[in-house]
Structure formats: C-alpha cells, structure tokens
Amino acid sequence: MLQTYTARYTCLHGGYMGQLIDWPEVVTEGANLEECRAMLRDALREMVLAYQDLGREIPVGNALLEQLPVELELVRKTA
C-alpha cells in the first residue's frame, strides 16, 4: 500500500533539516536539499520497519498545509 506523507524542509547554516509533518519523529539533516530528501525517505522506510517490528500503528499521512497571510503593520505588538 502506498502512503503519502508531508515533508517540511528548513534551511540551516550549512544544510537542510527535513521532518515529516504527519510523523514528527521522522527527522534528518542533509548537506543540500536533494541529500536531505533522500535521507528523509530512508529515515521513513527505517521508521516503518521499526514500527512494524514493534507492532505499533503507523501514523496516517496526507496532512494539509497552507500559508496564511497577515499584514504585519496591522498586528499590534504587546510588551
């Protein structure tokens, strides 16, 4: 069965961090975005195997992400 998970990539000093939104325990880093994607896929495969070995339920994917715009000049700052 093919399951889809949503990944988030964050640019770090010297590379990228990748994490699954649907399964936050699956996280890794890579020197560049391509390497990070490959390592995240590998980390996901390993986590699936570990969960299967432990008899744990594998989280369901398909998270929905959206960007919400806000006009910063309208947001009141509180001290």
N, CA, C and O atoms as a printed pandas DataFrame, in Angstrom:
     atom_number atom_name residue_name chain_id  residue_number  x_coord  y_coord  z_coord
0              1         N          MET        A               1    0.845   -1.177    0.000
1              2        CA          MET        A               1    0.000    0.000    0.000
2              3         C          MET        A               1    0.897    1.250    0.000
3              4         O          MET        A               1    1.847    1.349    0.776
4              5         N          LEU        A               2    0.575    2.179   -0.873
5              6        CA          LEU        A               2    1.328    3.420   -0.960
6              7         C          LEU        A               2    0.683    4.460   -0.063
7              8         O          LEU        A               2   -0.518    4.713   -0.161
8              9         N          GLN        A               3    1.473    5.059    0.806
9             10        CA          GLN        A               3    1.009    6.104    1.722
10            11         C          GLN        A               3    1.833    7.353    1.464
11            12         O          GLN        A               3    3.038    7.259    1.231
12            13         N          THR        A               4    1.210    8.508    1.500
13            14        CA          THR        A               4    1.903    9.772    1.252
14            15         C          THR        A               4    2.029   10.549    2.554
15            16         O          THR        A               4    1.074   10.654    3.323
16            17         N          TYR        A               5    3.217   11.092    2.791
17            18        CA          TYR        A               5    3.482   11.918    3.967
18            19         C          TYR        A               5    3.939   13.302    3.524
19            20         O          TYR        A               5    4.517   13.461    2.449
20            21         N          THR        A               6    3.681   14.278    4.345
21            22        CA          THR        A               6    4.019   15.661    4.040
22            23         C          THR        A               6    5.332   16.025    4.732
23            24         O          THR        A               6    5.461   15.885    5.948
24            25         N          ALA        A               7    6.297   16.491    3.951
25            26        CA          ALA        A               7    7.616   16.848    4.477
26            27         C          ALA        A               7    7.765   18.360    4.569
27            28         O          ALA        A               7    7.221   19.113    3.762
28            29         N          ARG        A               8    8.520   18.776    5.578
29            30        CA          ARG        A               8    8.886   20.190    5.731
30            31         C          ARG        A               8   10.408   20.255    5.745
31            32         O          ARG        A               8   11.070   19.481    6.437
32            33         N          TYR        A               9   10.947   21.180    4.977
33            34        CA          TYR        A               9   12.390   21.369    4.905
34            35         C          TYR        A               9   12.733   22.756    5.423
35            36         O          TYR        A               9   12.103   23.745    5.048
36            37         N          THR        A              10   13.738   22.819    6.288
37            38        CA          THR        A              10   14.186   24.076    6.865
38            39         C          THR        A              10   15.651   24.272    6.511
39            40         O          THR        A              10   16.484   23.398    6.750
40            41         N          CYS        A              11   15.953   25.432    5.937
41            42        CA          CYS        A              11   17.336   25.750    5.592
42            43         C          CYS        A              11   18.090   26.101    6.875
43            44         O          CYS        A              11   17.697   26.999    7.620
44            45         N          LEU        A              12   19.177   25.375    7.113
45            46        CA          LEU        A              12   20.029   25.610    8.273
46            47         C          LEU        A              12   21.388   26.107    7.796
47            48         O          LEU        A              12   21.712   26.020    6.612
48            49         N          HIS        A              13   22.159   26.616    8.707
49            50        CA          HIS        A              13   23.526   27.011    8.367
50            51         C          HIS        A              13   24.282   25.755    7.942
51            52         O          HIS        A              13   24.567   24.885    8.765
52            53         N          GLY        A              14   24.597   25.668    6.678
53            54        CA          GLY        A              14   25.372   24.536    6.189
54            55         C          GLY        A              14   24.546   23.352    5.724
55            56         O          GLY        A              14   25.109   22.276    5.526
56            57         N          GLY        A              15   23.239   23.495    5.540
57            58        CA          GLY        A              15   22.456   22.374    5.056
58            59         C          GLY        A              15   20.970   22.550    5.261
59            60         O          GLY        A              15   20.472   23.667    5.400
60            61         N          TYR        A              16   20.264   21.424    5.277
61            62        CA          TYR        A              16   18.811   21.412    5.440
62            63         C          TYR        A              16   18.402   20.382    6.479
63            64         O          TYR        A              16   19.059   19.355    6.648
64            65         N          MET        A              17   17.310   20.669    7.171
65            66        CA          MET        A              17   16.678   19.705    8.059
66            67         C          MET        A              17   15.351   19.323    7.426
67            68         O          MET        A              17   14.603   20.191    6.975
68            69         N          GLY        A              18   15.057   18.040    7.390
69            70        CA          GLY        A              18   13.788   17.553    6.866
70            71         C          GLY        A              18   13.022   16.827    7.964
71            72         O          GLY        A              18   13.604   16.070    8.742
72            73         N          GLN        A              19   11.717   17.060    8.024
73            74        CA          GLN        A              19   10.871   16.423    9.025
74            75         C          GLN        A              19    9.506   16.161    8.414
75            76         O          GLN        A              19    9.019   16.945    7.599
76            77         N          LEU        A              20    8.892   15.056    8.811
77            78        CA          LEU        A              20    7.542   14.759    8.345
78            79         C          LEU        A              20    6.526   15.427    9.259
79            80         O          LEU        A              20    6.593   15.291   10.481
80            81         N          ILE        A              21    5.598   16.138    8.671
81            82        CA          ILE        A              21    4.542   16.805    9.426
82            83         C          ILE        A              21    3.647   15.771   10.101
83            84         O          ILE        A              21    3.257   15.939   11.257
84            85         N          ASP        A              22    3.325   14.703    9.380
85            86        CA          ASP        A              22    2.414   13.669    9.869
86            87         C          ASP        A              22    3.062   12.727   10.882
87            88         O          ASP        A              22    2.370   12.023   11.618
88            89         N          TRP        A              23    4.382   12.718   10.913
89            90        CA          TRP        A              23    5.124   11.765   11.750
90            91         C          TRP        A              23    6.386   12.480   12.236
91            92         O          TRP        A              23    7.470   12.225   11.711
92            93         N          PRO        A              24    6.270   13.365   13.223
93            94        CA          PRO        A              24    7.365   14.237   13.645
94            95         C          PRO        A              24    8.629   13.521   14.098
95            96         O          PRO        A              24    9.703   14.124   14.096
96            97         N          GLU        A              25    8.533   12.250   14.486
97            98        CA          GLU        A              25    9.728   11.515   14.897
98            99         C          GLU        A              25   10.666   11.238   13.726
99           100         O          GLU        A              25   11.840   10.933   13.932
100          101         N          VAL        A              26   10.156   11.344   12.502
101          102        CA          VAL        A              26   10.984   11.111   11.318
102          103         C          VAL        A              26   11.618   12.448   10.935
103          104         O          VAL        A              26   10.970   13.312   10.346
104          105         N          VAL        A              27   12.885   12.598   11.277
105          106        CA          VAL        A              27   13.608   13.851   11.058
106          107         C          VAL        A              27   15.059   13.537   10.707
107          108         O          VAL        A              27   15.631   12.575   11.219
108          109         N          THR        A              28   15.647   14.340    9.843
109          110        CA          THR        A              28   17.033   14.132    9.440
110          111         C          THR        A              28   17.612   15.433    8.905
111          112         O          THR        A              28   16.903   16.432    8.780
112          113         N          GLU        A              29   18.885   15.417    8.593
113          114        CA          GLU        A              29   19.559   16.575    8.014
114          115         C          GLU        A              29   20.401   16.129    6.832
115          116         O          GLU        A              29   20.846   14.984    6.758
116          117         N          GLY        A              30   20.611   17.069    5.903
117          118        CA          GLY        A              30   21.457   16.808    4.747
118          119         C          GLY        A              30   22.229   18.049    4.361
119          120         O          GLY        A              30   21.859   19.164    4.729
120          121         N          ALA        A              31   23.306   17.852    3.616
121          122        CA          ALA        A              31   24.163   18.969    3.209
122          123         C          ALA        A              31   23.460   19.894    2.228
123          124         O          ALA        A              31   23.742   21.091    2.181
124          125         N          ASN        A              32   22.523   19.320    1.429
125          126        CA          ASN        A              32   21.741   20.113    0.492
126          127         C          ASN        A              32   20.322   19.538    0.442
127          128         O          ASN        A              32   20.047   18.510    1.060
128          129         N          LEU        A              33   19.438   20.189   -0.280
129          130        CA          LEU        A              33   18.045   19.764   -0.300
130          131         C          LEU        A              33   17.874   18.374   -0.894
131          132         O          LEU        A              33   17.100   17.572   -0.372
132          133         N          GLU        A              34   18.576   18.080   -1.964
133          134        CA          GLU        A              34   18.482   16.762   -2.595
134          135         C          GLU        A              34   18.918   15.655   -1.632
135          136         O          GLU        A              34   18.245   14.630   -1.517
136          137         N          GLU        A              35   20.033   15.859   -0.947
137          138        CA          GLU        A              35   20.519   14.875    0.019
138          139         C          GLU        A              35   19.543   14.726    1.186
139          140         O          GLU        A              35   19.292   13.616    1.657
140          141         N          CYS        A              36   19.002   15.836    1.641
141          142        CA          CYS        A              36   18.051   15.798    2.752
142          143         C          CYS        A              36   16.800   15.005    2.380
143          144         O          CYS        A              36   16.297   14.221    3.185
144          145         N          ARG        A              37   16.297   15.210    1.157
145          146        CA          ARG        A              37   15.121   14.445    0.690
146          147         C          ARG        A              37   15.413   12.952    0.686
147          148         O          ARG        A              37   14.600   12.153    1.151
148          149         N          ALA        A              38   16.573   12.578    0.159
149          150        CA          ALA        A              38   16.943   11.162    0.101
150          151         C          ALA        A              38   17.063   10.578    1.504
151          152         O          ALA        A              38   16.599    9.468    1.764
152          153         N          MET        A              39   17.682   11.325    2.397
153          154        CA          MET        A              39   17.852   10.835    3.768
154          155         C          MET        A              39   16.503   10.746    4.496
155          156         O          MET        A              39   16.302    9.857    5.323
156          157         N          LEU        A              40   15.587   11.664    4.189
157          158        CA          LEU        A              40   14.267   11.625    4.811
158          159         C          LEU        A              40   13.477   10.409    4.329
159          160         O          LEU        A              40   12.785    9.766    5.118
160          161         N          ARG        A              41   13.579   10.093    3.040
161          162        CA          ARG        A              41   12.925    8.878    2.524
162          163         C          ARG        A              41   13.490    7.636    3.217
163          164         O          ARG        A              41   12.741    6.734    3.594
164          165         N          ASP        A              42   14.810    7.595    3.380
165          166        CA          ASP        A              42   15.445    6.462    4.046
166          167         C          ASP        A              42   15.009    6.380    5.513
167          168         O          ASP        A              42   14.721    5.294    6.015
168          169         N          ALA        A              43   14.960    7.526    6.198
169          170        CA          ALA        A              43   14.532    7.546    7.594
170          171         C          ALA        A              43   13.080    7.070    7.718
171          172         O          ALA        A              43   12.731    6.373    8.672
172          173         N          LEU        A              44   12.242    7.447    6.755
173          174        CA          LEU        A              44   10.845    6.997    6.767
174          175         C          LEU        A              44   10.752    5.484    6.601
175          176         O          LEU        A              44   10.007    4.823    7.324
176          177         N          ARG        A              45   11.503    4.940    5.658
177          178        CA          ARG        A              45   11.499    3.478    5.473
178          179         C          ARG        A              45   11.946    2.759    6.741
179          180         O          ARG        A              45   11.342    1.766    7.146
180          181         N          GLU        A              46   13.002    3.264    7.362
181          182        CA          GLU        A              46   13.504    2.645    8.599
182          183         C          GLU        A              46   12.479    2.748    9.732
183          184         O          GLU        A              46   12.324    1.809   10.512
184          185         N          MET        A              47   11.787    3.873    9.825
185          186        CA          MET        A              47   10.787    4.042   10.880
186          187         C          MET        A              47    9.608    3.098   10.660
187          188         O          MET        A              47    9.076    2.535   11.617
188          189         N          VAL        A              48    9.200    2.924    9.408
189          190        CA          VAL        A              48    8.121    1.976    9.104
190          191         C          VAL        A              48    8.529    0.577    9.554
191          192         O          VAL        A              48    7.743   -0.123   10.191
192          193         N          LEU        A              49    9.746    0.169    9.231
193          194        CA          LEU        A              49   10.223   -1.161    9.645
194          195         C          LEU        A              49   10.258   -1.285   11.167
195          196         O          LEU        A              49    9.849   -2.308   11.716
196          197         N          ALA        A              50   10.737   -0.263   11.837
197          198        CA          ALA        A              50   10.809   -0.304   13.301
198          199         C          ALA        A              50    9.411   -0.401   13.913
199          200         O          ALA        A              50    9.195   -1.180   14.842
200          201         N          TYR        A              51    8.471    0.377   13.405
201          202        CA          TYR        A              51    7.102    0.319   13.927
202          203         C          TYR        A              51    6.477   -1.051   13.674
203          204         O          TYR        A              51    5.776   -1.583   14.534
204          205         N          GLN        A              52    6.730   -1.622   12.496
205          206        CA          GLN        A              52    6.200   -2.954   12.200
206          207         C          GLN        A              52    6.795   -3.993   13.144
207          208         O          GLN        A              52    6.075   -4.858   13.644
208          209         N          ASP        A              53    8.097   -3.917   13.391
209          210        CA          ASP        A              53    8.748   -4.860   14.308
210          211         C          ASP        A              53    8.195   -4.751   15.721
211          212         O          ASP        A              53    8.088   -5.754   16.426
212          213         N          LEU        A              54    7.842   -3.530   16.140
213          214        CA          LEU        A              54    7.311   -3.303   17.485
214          215         C          LEU        A              54    5.804   -3.501   17.586
215          216         O          LEU        A              54    5.231   -3.443   18.674
216          217         N          GLY        A              55    5.166   -3.737   16.438
217          218        CA          GLY        A              55    3.715   -3.905   16.432
218          219         C          GLY        A              55    2.970   -2.601   16.688
219          220         O          GLY        A              55    1.820   -2.617   17.126
220          221         N          ARG        A              56    3.610   -1.493   16.422
221          222        CA          ARG        A              56    2.976   -0.184   16.641
222          223         C          ARG        A              56    2.222    0.245   15.393
223          224         O          ARG        A              56    2.565   -0.145   14.277
224          225         N          GLU        A              57    1.188    1.056   15.601
225          226        CA          GLU        A              57    0.399    1.567   14.492
226          227         C          GLU        A              57    1.173    2.664   13.762
227          228         O          GLU        A              57    1.699    3.590   14.380
228          229         N          ILE        A              58    1.231    2.541   12.439
229          230        CA          ILE        A              58    1.933    3.522   11.619
230          231         C          ILE        A              58    1.021    4.724   11.413
231          232         O          ILE        A              58   -0.126    4.561   10.997
232          233         N          PRO        A              59    1.514    5.935   11.699
233          234        CA          PRO        A              59    0.682    7.128   11.537
234          235         C          PRO        A              59    0.175    7.291   10.107
235          236         O          PRO        A              59    0.847    6.914    9.147
236          237         N          VAL        A              60   -1.003    7.851    9.989
237          238        CA          VAL        A              60   -1.601    8.117    8.685
238          239         C          VAL        A              60   -1.053    9.435    8.170
239          240         O          VAL        A              60   -0.883   10.381    8.938
240          241         N          GLY        A              61   -0.778    9.502    6.888
241          242        CA          GLY        A              61   -0.239   10.705    6.279
242          243         C          GLY        A              61   -1.320   11.601    5.700
243          244         O          GLY        A              61   -2.461   11.602    6.161
244          245         N          ASN        A              62   -0.942   12.360    4.686
245          246        CA          ASN        A              62   -1.817   13.265    3.948
246          247         C          ASN        A              62   -2.208   14.511    4.721
247          248         O          ASN        A              62   -3.368   14.921    4.684
248          249         N          ALA        A              63   -1.264   15.119    5.419
249          250        CA          ALA        A              63   -1.535   16.384    6.105
250          251         C          ALA        A              63   -1.796   17.471    5.066
251          252         O          ALA        A              63   -1.310   17.396    3.938
252          253         N          LEU        A              64   -2.546   18.453    5.448
253          254        CA          LEU        A              64   -2.812   19.606    4.593
254          255         C          LEU        A              64   -2.084   20.803    5.163
255          256         O          LEU        A              64   -2.275   21.163    6.325
256          257         N          LEU        A              65   -1.252   21.418    4.346
257          258        CA          LEU        A              65   -0.534   22.618    4.758
258          259         C          LEU        A              65   -1.007   23.771    3.899
259          260         O          LEU        A              65   -1.247   23.609    2.703
260          261         N          GLU        A              66   -1.139   24.920    4.504
261          262        CA          GLU        A              66   -1.453   26.109    3.738
262          263         C          GLU        A              66   -0.774   27.308    4.375
263          264         O          GLU        A              66   -0.493   27.317    5.573
264          265         N          GLN        A              67   -0.520   28.299    3.572
265          266        CA          GLN        A              67    0.072   29.523    4.081
266          267         C          GLN        A              67   -1.048   30.505    4.373
267          268         O          GLN        A              67   -1.981   30.659    3.585
268          269         N          LEU        A              68   -0.941   31.162    5.509
269          270        CA          LEU        A              68   -1.928   32.150    5.916
270          271         C          LEU        A              68   -1.265   33.522    5.931
271          272         O          LEU        A              68   -0.379   33.767    6.751
272          273         N          PRO        A              69   -1.674   34.413    5.048
273          274        CA          PRO        A              69   -1.066   35.741    5.023
274          275         C          PRO        A              69   -1.603   36.635    6.131
275          276         O          PRO        A              69   -2.760   36.513    6.533
276          277         N          VAL        A              70   -0.761   37.529    6.617
277          278        CA          VAL        A              70   -1.170   38.515    7.611
278          279         C          VAL        A              70   -0.411   39.804    7.327
279          280         O          VAL        A              70    0.786   39.778    7.040
280          281         N          GLU        A              71   -1.097   40.910    7.405
281          282        CA          GLU        A              71   -0.471   42.216    7.220
282          283         C          GLU        A              71    0.194   42.591    8.528
283          284         O          GLU        A              71   -0.491   42.842    9.520
284          285         N          LEU        A              72    1.511   42.634    8.549
285          286        CA          LEU        A              72    2.249   42.840    9.789
286          287         C          LEU        A              72    2.016   44.212   10.398
287          288         O          LEU        A              72    2.083   44.361   11.619
288          289         N          GLU        A              73    1.750   45.195    9.592
289          290        CA          GLU        A              73    1.511   46.528   10.135
290          291         C          GLU        A              73    0.220   46.573   10.956
291          292         O          GLU        A              73    0.044   47.462   11.789
292          293         N          LEU        A              74   -0.679   45.621   10.724
293          294        CA          LEU        A              74   -1.953   45.611   11.431
294          295         C          LEU        A              74   -1.909   44.820   12.730
295          296         O          LEU        A              74   -2.814   44.924   13.557
296          297         N          VAL        A              75   -0.862   44.035   12.908
297          298        CA          VAL        A              75   -0.746   43.217   14.105
298          299         C          VAL        A              75   -0.163   44.081   15.228
299          300         O          VAL        A              75    0.938   44.617   15.106
300          301         N          ARG        A              76   -0.915   44.204   16.312
301          302        CA          ARG        A              76   -0.483   45.027   17.442
302          303         C          ARG        A              76    0.543   44.249   18.263
303          304         O          ARG        A              76    0.323   43.098   18.638
304          305         N          LYS        A              77    1.653   44.899   18.526
305          306        CA          LYS        A              77    2.685   44.279   19.355
306          307         C          LYS        A              77    2.367   44.540   20.817
307          308         O          LYS        A              77    1.972   45.642   21.195
308          309         N          THR        A              78    2.546   43.508   21.632
309          310        CA          THR        A              78    2.352   43.657   23.073
310          311         C          THR        A              78    3.685   43.478   23.765
311          312         O          THR        A              78    4.511   42.669   23.345
312          313         N          ALA        A              79    3.888   44.226   24.812
313          314        CA          ALA        A              79    5.171   44.156   25.524
314          315         C          ALA        A              79    5.131   43.144   26.623
315          316         O          ALA        A              79    6.125   42.954   27.324
